[in-house]
């Protein structure tokens, strides 16, 4: 499928400007929307490529730069995690929610008010996708190894807000992940179960954190190949994918 990709700049309710990478099918017709949330390494080549992959599947996809208040255009190397820490610490949920609302508004303007919109995110973006599921009228949300959904020593987590979850969730975890421990994964599962939420919980036993990122040593091609069709099936089931 032929696609077109470009940056757009959105106005956020707090007066800031939010640059986003967008990718969409060139073909006519109505398309579902998808918000793609970044890892800690910014809206880099990986996230831009993932956004384009979804566009080729028929989605109008948009990836907002969540660090725009502290480091617009931030794209460190994958082996330079320390440079991401100040920006992650400065990121507040209230600001992220404002960015999410502006991103959703842009999609609505481009695909129509009634078209379905879903969200997906990777690592810290997985947490952002969960947060979006709490506050936005989404058709569904997908979290790949989302750190900070369950409480940990550096993050209070989002499980206290689980009753607010407004959409079905698909959650991917790596069984070898040393950042998101088994007790964190169990806490997410147990809480969503107790709240009666609609979710799919997938743990790939031999996968590590970041298993979907083909530019990192933790990339696991088998795990990524398993996760991709399930991701598309979830999106199609919840949002209908491309619809004419």
KELUM-579813 format. One record per atom (N, C-alpha, C): x, y, z; atom name; residue number from 1. Coordinates in steps of 0.2 Angstrom, whole numbers. Each point is the difference from the previous one (the first is absolute). Example, Ala and Ser with C-alpha at 12.3 -4.5 7.8 and 13.67 -1.06 7.14 Angstrom:
BEGIN
x,y,z,tormar,pamar
66,-28,39,N,1
-4,6,0,CA,1
4,6,0,C,1
-2,5,-4,N,2
4,6,1,CA,2
-4,5,3,C,2
end
This chain:
BEGIN
x,y,z,tormar,pamar
4,-6,0,N,1
-4,6,0,CA,1
4,6,0,C,1
-1,5,-5,N,2
4,6,0,CA,2
-2,5,6,C,2
5,3,3,N,3
-1,4,6,CA,3
3,7,-1,C,3
-2,4,4,N,4
3,7,0,CA,4
2,2,8,C,4
6,2,1,N,5
2,1,7,CA,5
3,7,0,C,5
-1,4,6,N,6
2,6,1,CA,6
-1,2,7,C,6
4,6,2,N,7
-1,2,7,CA,7
-6,5,0,C,7
-3,1,5,N,8
-5,5,1,CA,8
1,3,7,C,8
-2,6,1,N,9
1,3,7,CA,9
-7,2,2,C,9
-2,-2,6,N,10
-6,1,3,CA,10
0,5,6,C,10
-5,3,2,N,11
0,5,5,CA,11
-3,-4,6,C,11
3,0,6,N,12
-3,-4,6,CA,12
-3,5,5,C,12
-5,-2,4,N,13
-4,4,4,CA,13
4,5,5,C,13
7,-3,1,N,14
4,4,5,CA,14
4,6,-3,C,14
-1,1,-7,N,15
3,5,-4,CA,15
7,-3,-3,C,15
2,-6,1,N,16
6,-2,-3,CA,16
-2,-3,-7,C,16
5,-1,-4,N,17
-1,-3,-7,CA,17
3,-7,0,C,17
-3,-4,-3,N,18
1,-8,0,CA,18
1,-2,-7,C,18
7,-2,-2,N,19
1,-3,-6,CA,19
-1,-7,0,C,19
-3,-2,-6,N,20
-2,-7,0,CA,20
2,-3,-7,C,20
2,-6,0,N,21
1,-4,-7,CA,21
-7,-3,-2,C,21
-2,1,-6,N,22
-6,-3,-2,CA,22
1,-4,-7,C,22
-4,-5,0,N,23
1,-4,-6,CA,23
-7,-3,-2,C,23
-2,1,-6,N,24
-7,-2,-2,CA,24
0,-3,-7,C,24
-5,-4,-1,N,25
-1,-3,-7,CA,25
-2,6,-5,C,25
3,-1,-6,N,26
-1,5,-5,CA,26
-7,-1,-3,C,26
-3,-7,0,N,27
-6,-2,-3,CA,27
-6,4,3,C,27
-5,1,-4,N,28
-6,3,3,CA,28
-4,-5,4,C,28
-4,3,4,N,29
-4,-5,5,CA,29
1,2,7,C,29
-4,-2,4,N,30
0,1,7,CA,30
5,-5,4,C,30
4,3,4,N,31
5,-4,4,CA,31
-1,1,7,C,31
1,-6,4,N,32
1,1,7,CA,32
6,4,2,C,32
0,3,6,N,33
6,3,2,CA,33
4,-4,6,C,33
6,2,0,N,34
4,-4,5,CA,34
6,5,2,C,34
0,1,7,N,35
5,4,3,CA,35
6,-5,2,C,35
6,2,-2,N,36
6,-4,2,CA,36
4,4,5,C,36
1,-3,6,N,37
4,3,5,CA,37
7,-3,0,C,37
4,5,1,N,38
8,-1,-1,CA,38
2,-4,6,C,38
6,-3,-1,N,39
5,-2,5,CA,39
3,6,4,C,39
4,-1,4,N,40
4,5,3,CA,40
5,4,-4,C,40
1,-4,-6,N,41
5,3,-5,CA,41
-3,5,-5,C,41
-6,2,1,N,42
-3,5,-4,CA,42
-4,-3,-6,C,42
-2,4,-4,N,43
-4,-2,-7,CA,43
6,0,-5,C,43
4,-6,1,N,44
6,-1,-4,CA,44
-2,-4,-6,C,44
5,-2,-3,N,45
-1,-4,-6,CA,45
-4,-6,1,C,45
1,-4,6,N,46
-4,-5,1,CA,46
-8,1,0,C,46
-1,5,4,N,47
-7,2,1,CA,47
-3,3,-6,C,47
4,4,-4,N,48
-3,2,-7,CA,48
-1,-6,-4,C,48
4,-5,0,N,49
-1,-6,-4,CA,49
-6,-4,2,C,49
-1,-1,6,N,50
-6,-3,3,CA,50
-6,4,-2,C,50
0,6,0,N,51
-6,4,-2,CA,51
-1,-1,-7,C,51
5,-1,-4,N,52
-1,-1,-7,CA,52
-3,-7,-2,C,52
3,-5,5,N,53
-3,-7,-1,CA,53
-7,0,1,C,53
-3,4,5,N,54
-7,0,1,CA,54
-4,4,-5,C,54
3,5,-3,N,55
-3,3,-6,CA,55
-1,-5,-6,C,55
5,-4,-1,N,56
0,-5,-5,CA,56
-6,-5,1,C,56
-2,-1,6,N,57
-5,-4,2,CA,57
-7,3,0,C,57
0,7,-2,N,58
-6,4,-1,CA,58
-2,5,5,C,58
4,1,5,N,59
-1,4,5,CA,59
3,7,-1,C,59
-4,5,2,N,60
3,7,1,CA,60
4,0,6,C,60
6,0,0,N,61
4,0,7,CA,61
4,6,1,C,61
0,2,7,N,62
4,6,2,CA,62
4,-2,6,C,62
6,2,0,N,63
5,-1,6,CA,63
2,7,3,C,63
-3,2,6,N,64
2,6,3,CA,64
6,0,4,C,64
4,6,-1,N,65
6,0,4,CA,65
-1,2,7,C,65
0,-5,5,N,66
-3,1,7,CA,66
5,4,4,C,66
7,1,-3,N,67
5,4,4,CA,67
0,7,-3,C,67
-5,2,-3,N,68
1,7,-4,CA,68
1,6,5,C,68
-3,-1,6,N,69
1,6,5,CA,69
7,0,2,C,69
4,-5,0,N,70
7,0,3,CA,70
5,-1,-6,C,70
-2,-3,-5,N,71
6,-2,-5,CA,71
-4,-2,-7,C,71
-2,5,-3,N,72
-3,-1,-6,CA,72
5,-3,-5,C,72
-3,-5,-4,N,73
4,-3,-5,CA,73
6,-5,3,C,73
-1,-2,6,N,74
4,-4,4,CA,74
1,-7,-3,C,74
6,-2,-2,N,75
1,-7,-3,CA,75
7,-2,2,C,75
1,-2,7,N,76
6,-3,2,CA,76
1,-7,-3,C,76
7,-2,0,N,77
1,-7,-2,CA,77
-3,-5,5,C,77
-1,-6,-2,N,78
-3,-5,5,CA,78
5,-2,6,C,78
6,1,-1,N,79
5,-1,5,CA,79
1,6,5,C,79
-4,5,-1,N,80
1,6,4,CA,80
-7,1,4,C,80
-2,-5,4,N,81
-6,1,4,CA,81
1,5,5,C,81
6,2,3,N,82
0,5,5,CA,82
-2,7,-2,C,82
1,1,-7,N,83
-2,7,-2,CA,83
-8,0,0,C,83
-4,-5,0,N,84
-7,0,0,CA,84
-3,1,7,C,84
4,-1,5,N,85
-3,0,7,CA,85
-3,6,2,C,85
4,6,-1,N,86
-3,7,2,CA,86
-7,1,-3,C,86
0,-2,-7,N,87
-6,2,-3,CA,87
-6,-5,2,C,87
2,-6,2,N,88
-6,-5,2,CA,88
-2,3,7,C,88
5,2,4,N,89
-2,2,7,CA,89
-4,7,0,C,89
1,4,-6,N,90
-4,6,0,CA,90
-7,-1,-3,C,90
-1,-6,-3,N,91
-6,-1,-3,CA,91
-6,-1,5,C,91
-5,4,-1,N,92
-6,-1,5,CA,92
-6,-3,-4,C,92
-4,-4,4,N,93
-6,-3,-3,CA,93
-5,6,-3,C,93
0,5,4,N,94
-5,5,-2,CA,94
2,3,-7,C,94
7,1,-1,N,95
3,3,-6,CA,95
-1,-6,-6,C,95
1,-6,2,N,96
-1,-5,-5,CA,96
-7,-1,-3,C,96
-5,1,5,N,97
-7,0,-2,CA,97
-2,6,-4,C,97
3,5,1,N,98
-1,6,-4,CA,98
2,-1,-7,C,98
6,-3,-1,N,99
3,-2,-6,CA,99
-5,-5,-4,C,99
-2,-5,4,N,100
-4,-5,-3,CA,100
-7,3,-2,C,100
-3,5,3,N,101
-6,3,-2,CA,101
1,3,-7,C,101
6,4,0,N,102
1,4,-6,CA,102
1,-5,-6,C,102
4,-6,1,N,103
1,-5,-5,CA,103
-7,-3,-2,C,103
-4,-1,4,N,104
-7,-3,-2,CA,104
-4,5,-4,C,104
1,6,2,N,105
-4,5,-3,CA,105
2,1,-7,C,105
7,-1,-2,N,106
3,0,-6,CA,106
-3,-5,-4,C,106
0,-6,3,N,107
-3,-6,-4,CA,107
-7,1,-2,C,107
-4,2,5,N,108
-7,1,-1,CA,108
-1,5,-6,C,108
4,5,0,N,109
0,5,-6,CA,109
1,-3,-7,C,109
4,-5,0,N,110
3,-3,-6,CA,110
-4,-7,-2,C,110
-3,-3,5,N,111
-4,-6,-2,CA,111
-7,0,2,C,111
-2,5,3,N,112
-7,1,2,CA,112
-2,-1,7,C,112
-5,2,3,N,113
-1,0,7,CA,113
-3,-7,2,C,113
-2,-4,-5,N,114
-3,-7,2,CA,114
5,-5,-1,C,114
6,1,-4,N,115
4,-5,-1,CA,115
4,-3,6,C,115
1,-6,1,N,116
3,-3,6,CA,116
8,2,0,C,116
2,1,6,N,117
7,2,1,CA,117
3,-5,6,C,117
5,-3,-1,N,118
4,-4,5,CA,118
7,3,1,C,118
3,-3,5,N,119
7,3,2,CA,119
4,-6,2,C,119
7,1,-2,N,120
5,-6,2,CA,120
6,4,2,C,120
4,-3,4,N,121
6,3,3,CA,121
5,-6,2,C,121
6,3,0,N,122
6,-5,1,CA,122
4,3,6,C,122
1,-5,5,N,123
4,2,6,CA,123
-4,6,4,C,123
3,6,0,N,124
-3,5,4,CA,124
-7,2,-4,C,124
0,-1,-7,N,125
-6,1,-4,CA,125
-5,-5,2,C,125
2,-6,2,N,126
-5,-5,2,CA,126
-4,3,6,C,126
3,3,5,N,127
-3,4,5,CA,127
-5,5,-2,C,127
3,4,-5,N,128
-4,6,-3,CA,128
-6,-3,-4,C,128
0,-6,-3,N,129
-6,-3,-3,CA,129
-5,-2,6,C,129
2,-3,5,N,130
-4,-1,6,CA,130
-3,6,2,C,130
4,5,1,N,131
-3,7,2,CA,131
-5,2,-4,C,131
1,0,-7,N,132
-5,2,-5,CA,132
-6,-4,1,C,132
0,-6,1,N,133
-6,-5,1,CA,133
-4,3,6,C,133
3,3,5,N,134
-4,3,6,CA,134
-4,6,-2,C,134
3,4,-5,N,135
-3,7,0,CA,135
-3,1,-7,C,135
2,-4,-5,N,136
-3,2,-7,CA,136
-5,-6,-2,C,136
-5,2,-5,N,137
-5,-4,-2,CA,137
3,-5,-6,C,137
5,-5,2,N,138
3,-4,-5,CA,138
-4,-6,-1,C,138
2,-3,-6,N,139
-3,-7,-1,CA,139
4,-5,3,C,139
6,1,1,N,140
5,-5,4,CA,140
7,3,1,C,140
4,-3,4,N,141
6,3,1,CA,141
5,-6,1,C,141
6,0,-2,N,142
5,-5,0,CA,142
6,3,3,C,142
3,-4,5,N,143
6,1,4,CA,143
5,-5,-1,C,143
6,2,-3,N,144
5,-5,-1,CA,144
5,2,6,C,144
1,-5,5,N,145
5,1,5,CA,145
-1,7,3,C,145
-6,1,2,N,146
-1,7,3,CA,146
3,1,7,C,146
5,3,1,N,147
3,1,7,CA,147
-4,6,4,C,147
-1,-1,6,N,148
-4,5,4,CA,148
-7,0,0,C,148
-3,-6,-3,N,149
-7,-1,1,CA,149
-1,-2,7,C,149
4,-5,2,N,150
0,-3,7,CA,150
4,5,4,C,150
-1,1,6,N,151
4,4,4,CA,151
7,-3,1,C,151
5,4,0,N,152
7,-2,1,CA,152
4,5,4,C,152
6,-1,2,N,153
4,5,4,CA,153
0,7,-3,C,153
0,1,-6,N,154
0,7,-4,CA,154
-6,2,-2,C,154
-6,-3,0,N,155
-6,2,-3,CA,155
-6,-3,4,C,155
-5,4,1,N,156
-5,-2,4,CA,156
-5,-5,-4,C,156
1,0,-6,N,157
-4,-4,-4,CA,157
-7,3,-2,C,157
-4,-4,-4,N,158
-7,2,-2,CA,158
-5,-5,3,C,158
2,-5,3,N,159
-5,-5,2,CA,159
-6,3,5,C,159
2,5,4,N,160
-5,3,4,CA,160
-6,3,-4,C,160
1,1,-7,N,161
-5,3,-4,CA,161
-3,-5,-4,C,161
2,-6,1,N,162
-3,-6,-5,CA,162
-7,0,-1,C,162
-4,2,6,N,163
-8,1,-2,CA,163
-2,4,-5,C,163
5,5,-2,N,164
-2,5,-5,CA,164
1,-2,-7,C,164
3,-6,-1,N,165
2,-3,-6,CA,165
-6,0,-5,C,165
0,3,-6,N,166
-6,1,-4,CA,166
0,-5,-6,C,166
6,-4,-1,N,167
0,-4,-6,CA,167
3,-6,1,C,167
0,-5,-5,N,168
3,-6,1,CA,168
8,1,-1,C,168
4,-4,4,N,169
7,0,0,CA,169
3,-6,-3,C,169
6,1,-3,N,170
4,-6,-2,CA,170
7,2,3,C,170
3,-5,4,N,171
6,2,3,CA,171
5,-6,-1,C,171
6,2,-3,N,172
5,-4,-1,CA,172
6,0,5,C,172
3,-5,2,N,173
5,0,5,CA,173
5,-5,-2,C,173
7,1,2,N,174
5,-5,-1,CA,174
2,-3,6,C,174
0,-7,0,N,175
1,-4,6,CA,175
7,1,3,C,175
5,3,-4,N,176
7,1,2,CA,176
1,7,2,C,176
-5,4,0,N,177
0,7,1,CA,177
3,1,7,C,177
5,4,1,N,178
3,1,7,CA,178
-2,7,2,C,178
-4,4,-4,N,179
-2,6,2,CA,179
-8,0,3,C,179
-4,-4,-4,N,180
-6,-2,2,CA,180
-1,-7,3,C,180
0,0,7,N,181
1,-7,3,CA,181
-7,-4,0,C,181
1,-6,2,N,182
-6,-4,0,CA,182
-6,3,5,C,182
2,2,5,N,183
-5,3,5,CA,183
-3,6,-3,C,183
3,4,-5,N,184
-3,6,-3,CA,184
-5,-3,-5,C,184
2,-5,-4,N,185
-5,-3,-5,CA,185
-6,-3,4,C,185
1,-3,5,N,186
-5,-3,4,CA,186
-5,5,3,C,186
3,6,2,N,187
-4,5,3,CA,187
-5,3,-5,C,187
3,1,-7,N,188
-4,3,-5,CA,188
-6,-5,-1,C,188
2,-7,-1,N,189
-5,-5,-2,CA,189
-5,0,6,C,189
2,-1,6,N,190
-5,-1,6,CA,190
-4,6,0,C,190
2,6,-1,N,191
-4,6,1,CA,191
-5,1,-5,C,191
2,-1,-6,N,192
-5,0,-6,CA,192
-5,-5,1,C,192
2,-6,2,N,193
-5,-6,1,CA,193
-5,2,6,C,193
3,3,5,N,194
-5,2,6,CA,194
-5,5,-2,C,194
2,5,-5,N,195
-4,5,-2,CA,195
-5,-2,-6,C,195
1,-6,-2,N,196
-4,-3,-5,CA,196
1,4,-7,C,196
6,2,-1,N,197
2,3,-7,CA,197
1,-5,-5,C,197
-1,2,-6,N,198
1,-4,-6,CA,198
7,1,-2,C,198
4,-6,0,N,199
7,1,-2,CA,199
3,-7,-2,C,199
5,0,-4,N,200
4,-6,-2,CA,200
7,1,3,C,200
3,-5,3,N,201
6,1,4,CA,201
5,-5,-3,C,201
5,2,-4,N,202
5,-5,-3,CA,202
7,1,2,C,202
2,-6,3,N,203
7,0,2,CA,203
4,-5,-4,C,203
5,3,-3,N,204
4,-5,-5,CA,204
6,-2,5,C,204
1,-6,1,N,205
5,-2,6,CA,205
7,2,-2,C,205
2,-1,-6,N,206
7,1,-2,CA,206
2,7,-2,C,206
-5,5,0,N,207
1,6,-2,CA,207
2,5,5,C,207
4,5,-1,N,208
3,5,4,CA,208
-4,6,-1,C,208
2,5,4,N,209
-3,7,0,CA,209
3,3,-7,C,209
-5,3,-4,N,210
2,3,-6,CA,210
0,-6,-6,C,210
-3,-5,1,N,211
1,-6,-5,CA,211
-3,2,-7,C,211
-4,5,-1,N,212
-3,2,-6,CA,212
5,5,-4,C,212
5,3,3,N,213
4,5,-3,CA,213
6,-4,-3,C,213
0,1,-7,N,214
5,-4,-4,CA,214
7,4,0,C,214
0,5,4,N,215
7,4,0,CA,215
3,-1,7,C,215
-3,-4,4,N,216
3,-1,7,CA,216
3,-7,1,C,216
5,-1,4,N,217
2,-7,1,CA,217
-5,-5,3,C,217
-5,3,3,N,218
-6,-4,3,CA,218
-5,-2,-5,C,218
1,2,-6,N,219
-5,-2,-6,CA,219
-1,-8,0,C,219
-6,-2,0,N,220
-1,-7,-1,CA,220
-5,-1,-6,C,220
3,-2,-6,N,221
-4,0,-6,CA,221
-6,-5,1,C,221
1,-6,3,N,222
-5,-4,1,CA,222
-6,3,4,C,222
2,3,6,N,223
-5,3,4,CA,223
-4,6,-4,C,223
4,4,-4,N,224
-3,5,-4,CA,224
-5,-2,-5,C,224
2,-6,-3,N,225
-4,-3,-6,CA,225
-6,-3,3,C,225
0,-2,7,N,226
-6,-2,3,CA,226
-5,5,2,C,226
3,6,2,N,227
-3,5,3,CA,227
-4,5,-6,C,227
3,0,-6,N,228
-2,4,-5,CA,228
-7,-2,-2,C,228
-1,-6,-2,N,229
-7,-2,-3,CA,229
-5,1,6,C,229
2,-2,6,N,230
-5,1,6,CA,230
-2,7,1,C,230
5,5,-1,N,231
-1,7,0,CA,231
-5,2,-5,C,231
1,-2,-6,N,232
-5,2,-6,CA,232
-7,-3,1,C,232
0,-7,3,N,233
-6,-3,1,CA,233
-4,4,6,C,233
3,2,5,N,234
-3,4,5,CA,234
-3,6,-2,C,234
4,4,-4,N,235
-2,6,-3,CA,235
-6,-1,-5,C,235
0,-5,-4,N,236
-5,-1,-5,CA,236
-7,-2,4,C,236
1,-4,5,N,237
-6,-2,4,CA,237
-3,6,4,C,237
4,4,3,N,238
-2,6,4,CA,238
-2,6,-4,C,238
4,2,-6,N,239
-2,6,-3,CA,239
-2,-1,-8,C,239
1,-7,-2,N,240
-3,-1,-7,CA,240
5,1,-5,C,240
6,3,2,N,241
5,2,-5,CA,241
-2,5,-5,C,241
2,-1,-6,N,242
-2,4,-6,CA,242
-8,-2,-1,C,242
-4,6,-1,N,243
-7,-2,-1,CA,243
-2,5,-5,C,243
-4,-2,-5,N,244
-2,4,-6,CA,244
-7,3,1,C,244
end
